[in-house]
Amino acid sequence: MTSPAPRPEPTEPILSVNNIEVIYDHVILVLKGVSLSVPNGGITALLGANGAGKTTTLKAISNLLRAERGEVTKGSVVFGGEQVQSLSPNDLVRRGCIQVMEGRHCFGHLTVEENLLTGAFTRRDGPGAVNADLEMVYGYFPRLRERRTSQAGYTSGGEQQMTAIGRALMSRPKMILLDEPSMGLAPQLVEEIFEIVKKLNDDQGVSFLLAEQNTNVALRYAKYGYILESGRIVLDGDAKALRENEDVKEFYLGVGGEGRRSFKDVKHYKRRKRWLA
């Protein structure tokens, strides 16, 4: 008896952002024609300096803009083959897309374990399944098991970031939008967080869209990357190709072929940014 043929990999991306425009307060244009996609089971990086529009892009996907008087005025967001820009944030979580906010945003007065359990609020599969997933989260984050009864507000920045990611996992996501996971963390902790992200991607098949200023580490773990500047996607490509791109090296990785630059060379930098021409 012959073994069954291997199942074909899904070809449709889990997320497609199609030419979206975002306006705040009805007048401030923040994103201009942003398009990107995330393959099913992939890790994609959204890169750019502070203020480039990375967080706004993630909030446009997760439908959190309205709380800040923002709205998607053009384009569409497709998740799992369906347009989702009209859904509420909790409906989107139920469908498997959840955002881990910049700055961690744990409930400081709750314990670590209570924080994790809040991530299962939308689930209806019973306490047994929730407890099994809680053990799964502790397996990926052993430090959280040690701190499970500690108030989250008194834990370290790294432990709070782990708590925030673990809380997202408790919703059983298909995709996590991870906003600046390296912010304020020591390099060793950053590596630890990204290694766990890769392990979750490999083991659980969770797709990730990483918004990061730390271009160097993001491009080592992502397979594809988009560079955002002033609300526009200005460059995209395979992560390895972006790492080797001379402009990306100079402007985002701090590695230039002509030695260290001084402030007086700013005009030269702007001329070199060919993607803005």
N, C-alpha and C positions, 0 to 999 in steps of 0.2 A: 504494500500500500504506500503510495507516494505521499510525502508530507505536503501540507498546503503551501501554496505560494505565499511569499512574504507580502504583508499588507503594504500597499503603496503609501508613501508619505503624503500628507495633505499639501496641495500646491497653493491653495488660497492663503494669503497672509491672515493672521489672526486679527491684525489691526491695520486699517488704511485710513490715513488722514489726507483728505483730498482738497487742496487749494483753499484752506480755511483762512478767514479774516476775523480778527478779534478786535472789538472796540470796547473801551471802558468809558463809563459816564456819557455814552452816546456821542462822544467827540474824539476821544484819544485812540488813535489807531496803533495797536501794539503788535499784532501779527499780520503779515501781508502775504497772502498766497502760499502758506506753508503746506507742503505735502511730504508725507513720509509713510513708510510701511514697516511692520514688524512681522517676520515669518513665524509660523506656528512652531513653538518650541525653540525660538531663537533669542539671542541677546543683542539688542540694538542700542547704540549710544547716541544721545542727543547732546552735542557739545557746544560750548560757547562761553564767553565771559559773563560776568555778573551783569544782569540787565539786558541780556541778548533776547530773552523771551522764552527760555526753557521752561520755567515754572508755569508761565501762562499757557504754553502748549500742553503741558500735562493736565492742567486744570480744565482746559478746553475739552480734552479727551474724557476726563472723569466727571464732567459737568458740575464743577465746583465754582465756575466763574460768577454765577448769579449772586452768590454771597458777597462778592466784591464789586458789584455793579458792572460786571463785564458780560459780554455775550458774543457768541459766534454769529456773525452777520452774513457770512458767505461760506460756501463749501460744505463738506460733509465729513462726518466721522463714522466709519464702519467698523464694528467689532463683531467677530464671529459671523460675518456675512450679512449683518443687519445694521442699518443706520440707527445710531443711538443718541444723537445729539439732543433729542427731545425727551429722553428718559431722565428720571430723577437719579441722583447719585446712588441711593440705596438700591434702586432697580438695577443699576449697572453692576453693583457689587454682587447682587444675586445672580447675574449672568456671568460673573467670573472675572471682572476687571476692577482692580482696586488700586488706589494710590497711597504710597507711603510718603507723607509730607516732608518737605524740607524742615530741618530743625527737630525732627523726631516726634514731638507733640504727644508724649505719653500723658496719661492721667496721673499726675504727680501724687495725688492723695490715695490712689489705689495701689495694691501690691502688684508686683510683676505678674503673678499668675492671674489676678483679677483683670489686669490689662489684656493679657492674652485671651481670656475668655470673652471679653467684649467683642473680639473679632469674630466670634461664632454667633453673634446676635441674630443674624439673618437666616441662620440655618434651621432646618426643621427635621433633622435626621436623628434626633435623640441624644441623650447624654452619653451613651456608650461610644458613639462615633466621635463626639466632641472630645471625650477623654482620650480616645486613641490618638486623635490628632494632636492633643496637648502633649502626649508622650513623644510623638513624632517631632514636634517643635523642640522639646527638651533634648532630643537626640541630636539635632542640628546645632543647638545652642546650649551646651552643658552648663555654661556659666549661669544661664537663667534658672536652671534647676536649683543651683546653689542659692540664688537670690530670690526664689519664688515667693517668699513671705515678706520681702523687703518692700518698703514703699518705693515706687518707681522714681519719685522725685529726688530720692537720696541715693540713687545708683549713678554710676559713671556715664559719661556720654556714649561710650561704646556699648554699655549694657542697655542704655535707652534705645540706641539704634537697633540692637538685636531684638529688643522687646517690640519695637514698632514693626519690624519685618515679620517677627513671629506672630504678632497680632494679625497682620495681613494674611499670613498662611492659614490661620484658623478659619478664614472664610472660604477655604478651598478654592483659591483663585486659579483661573487659567492664565492670567496675565497680571503682573505687578508693574505699576508705574513708580519708579524709585527715584525720588528727587534729592539730589546732592547727598548721597549716602556717606561721602568722605568728609563732609563739612565738620570742622572742629575736632577731628580725630587724629591721633598720632599715626604715623605711617604704618606701623606694625598692625594697628587695629584696622586700618583701611584695607590692608592686604587680607586680614582675617575675614572681614565683612564680604569682600569680593570673592574670596574662595568659597564662602558659604553660598553666595549667589550662584556661582558656577555649579556647585554641588546640587543645589535645588533645581537648577535648570537641567542638569544631567539626570538626576534621580526621579524628580517629580514631573518633568516636562513643562515646568512653569516658564512662560515667555516673560522677558523683561525689556522694558524701555527705560534706560538709565539716563537721567539728565545730570550732567557732571561738568564741573569746571576742571577737574583733575583729568585732563585729556590723556595723559600718559598711562595711568592705570586703567581708565575706561577702555582704551583701544587695545589693551592687552587681553581683556576678558570678553569684549564684544566681538561679534563677527562682522558687523556693518556699522557705519557711523554717518551721522549728519552733523554738519557744522552750521550753527545758527548765529547770525549777526544782525542786530538792529531789526529783529522781527522777521527776517527772511532766511531761508535755507540757501547758503551760498556755496556749499560744497558737500558732496556725499560720495561714498564709495566703500569698498571692502576695507575692513579695519587695518589690515596689513598694508594696503596701498596708501591709506591715509597716514599711517605711521612713517612711511617712507617719502611722503610728499614734502618737498623742500619748504614750501610756504607753511604747511602745518607744523613742521619741525621748528621753524623760526618763530612763528607767532603764537603757537600753543604749547609746544614742548620745550621751548627755551633753548633749542639747539640750532644755532645758525652756522652756516659754512664759512662765515667771515669773521669769526671771533665775537667777543662780547660787544654789545651795542650800547651807546650812550643815549641820553635823553635827546640830544640835539639831532639824532637821526630819525626822529618820529616821522617827519615828512617822507623820508625814504621808505619807512615801513609802510606808510599808506600807499605809496606808489607800487610797492611790491605786492600788495593785496590785489592780485589780478582778478580775483573773483568778484570784487566790488566794482570793477570797471564797467 
